[in-house]
Amino acid sequence: MPQFAISDIHGCKKTFESILDKIAFSKADTLFLLGDFVDRGPDSKGVIDLIWKLQNEGYQVNCIRGNHEELVLRAASSNYTLLEKWLVTDGKDTMDSFGVDNCADIPADYIQWMNSLPYFLEVDKYILVHGGLDFTLQDPLADTTEMCWIRAWHTHINYDWLEQRIILHGHTPIEIELLESQFVNLEHQQYLDIDNGCVYAHPRHWRSDGLGSLCAFDMTNRKLYFKENIDI
């Protein structure tokens, strides 16, 4: 049955629901979510609640953590180092969705869930990760911090280590044209960034006309699906 990957939902629950309808996601399918469920969009709590609802109803939904889950966890532990701007922008969006003024007041089950998320998954011939892998290391799977935060790593891939596997990731928003170009060259380049910057449909986050959709990648049948943001 089809396996799908989606990344960087960023609190856009309605858009997430809509793309699940578009791909006709069923209990026979498997969904992999590549992190950044929270921040920036209007309903971070609702995104997590929907994931839990699907799992409780028997849908196969697997999640990994992103850098924005890391930020929430850091703030919830009262580690505010370098978080001053985040606390009044992206972090505030998440806290507002929970109706709290401090990440430490987010209900414990949400914090525990974020803290339990793995940093990567290997599925068939895919490595699923939020940001990417640090190929300056002998073992690119050794640095979990870089898995959440790294950017601009595509030119350093060690293909002898990667072998025939394909890296699926998000984290770095790219325009549809570049995303589709990576998709066309998938067999050769062996990586695909599926973050089309869904939340960047919001004027506060606007960057480019080529952003603003949530992307779903059918890992089994090698197809791309896009849904324009409907939360904003």
C-alpha positions as CSV (number, residue, x, y, z in Angstrom):
1,M,0.0,0.0,0.0
2,P,1.2,3.6,-0.6
3,Q,3.6,5.3,1.7
4,F,3.4,9.1,1.9
5,A,5.7,11.8,3.4
6,I,4.8,15.3,4.4
7,S,6.9,17.9,6.2
8,D,6.7,21.3,7.9
9,I,3.0,21.5,8.6
10,H,3.7,24.4,11.0
11,G,0.3,24.6,12.7
12,C,-1.7,24.6,9.4
13,K,-4.2,22.0,10.5
14,K,-6.9,22.8,7.8
15,T,-4.3,22.5,5.0
16,F,-3.0,19.3,6.5
17,E,-6.5,17.8,6.6
18,S,-7.1,19.0,3.0
19,I,-4.0,17.3,1.6
20,L,-4.9,14.1,3.4
21,D,-8.2,14.2,1.5
22,K,-6.4,15.0,-1.7
23,I,-4.2,11.9,-1.5
24,A,-7.2,9.8,-0.2
25,F,-5.2,8.7,2.8
26,S,-6.6,5.5,4.2
27,K,-5.9,3.0,7.0
28,A,-4.2,0.8,4.3
29,D,-1.6,3.5,3.7
30,T,1.3,4.7,5.8
31,L,2.1,8.4,6.5
32,F,5.4,9.8,7.6
33,L,5.6,13.3,9.0
34,L,9.0,14.9,8.9
35,G,8.8,17.3,11.8
36,D,7.9,21.0,12.4
37,F,4.3,20.4,13.5
38,V,4.3,23.6,15.5
39,D,5.0,27.3,15.3
40,R,4.1,30.0,12.8
41,G,0.7,28.7,11.8
42,P,-2.6,29.2,13.7
43,D,-3.2,25.8,15.3
44,S,-0.1,23.9,16.4
45,K,-2.1,22.1,19.1
46,G,-4.8,21.2,16.6
47,V,-2.1,19.6,14.3
48,I,-0.9,17.4,17.1
49,D,-4.4,16.5,18.2
50,L,-5.2,15.5,14.6
51,I,-2.2,13.2,14.5
52,W,-3.2,11.6,17.7
53,K,-6.8,11.2,16.5
54,L,-5.6,9.5,13.3
55,Q,-3.3,7.1,15.2
56,N,-6.1,6.3,17.8
57,E,-8.5,5.5,14.9
58,G,-6.0,3.0,13.4
59,Y,-4.3,5.1,10.8
60,Q,-0.6,4.4,10.3
61,V,1.1,7.8,11.1
62,N,4.7,8.0,12.0
63,C,6.4,11.2,13.1
64,I,10.0,12.5,13.5
65,R,11.1,15.6,15.3
66,G,12.0,18.9,13.7
67,N,13.9,21.9,14.9
68,H,10.7,23.7,16.0
69,E,9.8,20.8,18.3
70,E,13.4,21.2,19.7
71,L,12.7,24.9,20.3
72,V,9.5,24.2,22.2
73,L,11.3,21.6,24.3
74,R,14.1,24.0,25.1
75,A,11.7,26.7,26.1
76,A,9.6,24.3,28.2
77,S,12.7,23.4,30.2
78,S,13.2,27.2,30.8
79,N,16.3,27.3,28.6
80,Y,15.7,30.6,26.8
81,T,19.2,31.0,25.4
82,L,18.9,32.7,22.0
83,L,15.1,32.3,22.1
84,E,14.2,35.9,22.8
85,K,12.9,36.6,19.2
86,W,11.3,33.2,18.9
87,L,9.3,33.6,22.1
88,V,7.5,36.7,20.7
89,T,7.0,35.4,17.2
90,D,6.9,31.7,16.2
91,G,6.8,30.5,19.8
92,K,4.0,32.8,20.7
93,D,1.9,31.3,17.9
94,T,2.3,27.9,19.5
95,M,1.7,29.1,23.0
96,D,-1.4,30.9,21.8
97,S,-2.8,27.7,20.3
98,F,-2.5,26.1,23.7
99,G,-3.9,29.1,25.5
100,V,-0.7,29.6,27.6
101,D,1.8,32.3,28.2
102,N,4.8,30.0,28.8
103,C,5.9,26.8,27.0
104,A,6.4,25.2,30.5
105,D,2.6,25.4,30.8
106,I,1.9,23.4,27.7
107,P,0.3,20.1,28.9
108,A,2.8,17.5,29.8
109,D,1.5,14.9,27.4
110,Y,2.3,17.2,24.4
111,I,5.8,17.9,25.7
112,Q,6.4,14.2,26.4
113,W,5.2,13.3,22.9
114,M,7.6,15.9,21.3
115,N,10.5,14.6,23.4
116,S,9.8,11.0,22.4
117,L,10.0,11.7,18.6
118,P,12.9,10.0,16.8
119,Y,15.4,12.1,14.8
120,F,15.2,9.9,11.7
121,L,13.7,6.8,10.3
122,E,14.9,4.3,7.6
123,V,12.1,3.0,5.5
124,D,12.8,0.6,2.6
125,K,15.3,2.6,0.5
126,Y,14.5,6.0,2.1
127,I,16.2,7.8,5.0
128,L,13.6,10.2,6.5
129,V,14.9,13.2,8.4
130,H,13.8,16.8,9.1
131,G,16.8,18.9,8.0
132,G,19.4,16.6,6.5
133,L,22.6,14.7,7.3
134,D,26.1,16.0,8.1
135,F,28.3,14.3,5.5
136,T,31.4,15.7,6.9
137,L,31.1,13.0,9.6
138,Q,32.3,9.4,9.0
139,D,28.8,8.4,10.2
140,P,26.2,10.9,9.0
141,L,23.7,9.4,11.4
142,A,25.8,10.2,14.4
143,D,24.8,13.9,14.9
144,T,21.1,14.2,15.8
145,T,21.3,18.0,16.3
146,E,22.4,18.5,12.7
147,M,19.5,16.3,11.6
148,C,17.1,19.0,12.8
149,W,19.1,22.1,11.9
150,I,21.5,21.5,9.0
151,R,21.1,23.3,5.7
152,A,23.1,23.4,2.4
153,W,24.4,19.9,2.7
154,H,23.5,18.5,-0.7
155,T,26.8,19.2,-2.3
156,H,28.7,17.1,0.3
157,I,26.8,13.8,0.0
158,N,28.9,10.7,0.4
159,Y,27.3,8.4,-2.2
160,D,29.5,5.5,-1.2
161,W,27.9,5.7,2.3
162,L,24.4,6.4,1.0
163,E,24.5,3.6,-1.6
164,Q,21.0,3.3,-3.3
165,R,19.1,5.1,-0.5
166,I,17.2,8.3,-1.0
167,I,17.1,11.1,1.6
168,L,13.7,12.7,2.1
169,H,13.6,15.9,4.2
170,G,12.1,19.3,4.8
171,H,13.3,22.2,7.0
172,T,14.5,24.4,4.1
173,P,11.6,25.9,2.2
174,I,12.1,25.7,-1.6
175,E,10.0,27.0,-4.4
176,I,7.8,24.5,-6.4
177,E,10.0,24.8,-9.5
178,L,13.1,23.7,-7.5
179,L,11.2,21.0,-5.7
180,E,9.9,19.5,-9.0
181,S,13.4,19.7,-10.4
182,Q,14.8,17.7,-7.5
183,F,11.9,15.2,-8.1
184,V,12.8,14.8,-11.7
185,N,16.4,14.1,-10.8
186,L,15.6,11.9,-7.8
187,E,17.3,8.8,-9.0
188,H,20.5,10.6,-9.8
189,Q,20.7,13.0,-6.9
190,Q,19.1,10.8,-4.3
191,Y,17.5,13.5,-2.2
192,L,14.2,15.4,-2.1
193,D,13.3,18.4,-0.1
194,I,9.5,18.4,0.3
195,D,9.1,21.7,2.2
196,N,7.3,24.1,-0.1
197,G,6.9,26.6,2.7
198,C,3.2,26.0,3.4
199,V,3.1,28.6,6.2
200,Y,4.8,31.3,4.0
201,A,1.4,32.0,2.5
202,H,1.0,34.2,5.6
203,P,2.0,37.9,5.0
204,R,4.2,37.9,8.1
205,H,6.3,35.1,6.7
206,W,6.1,35.8,2.9
207,R,9.2,35.1,1.0
208,S,8.4,34.1,-2.6
209,D,5.5,33.5,-5.0
210,G,6.8,29.9,-5.4
211,L,6.0,29.1,-1.8
212,G,2.8,28.6,0.2
213,S,1.7,25.0,-0.4
214,L,1.9,21.8,1.6
215,C,3.6,19.0,-0.3
216,A,2.9,15.3,0.0
217,F,5.2,12.8,-1.7
218,D,4.0,9.3,-2.6
219,M,7.1,7.3,-1.8
220,T,5.6,4.2,-3.4
221,N,4.4,5.5,-6.7
222,R,6.8,8.4,-6.9
223,K,4.2,11.2,-7.2
224,L,4.0,14.7,-5.8
225,Y,0.8,16.4,-4.5
226,F,0.4,20.0,-3.5
227,K,-2.3,21.9,-1.5
228,E,-2.2,25.6,-1.3
229,N,-2.5,26.9,2.3
230,I,-6.1,27.4,3.4
231,D,-5.4,28.2,7.0
232,I,-4.3,31.8,6.3
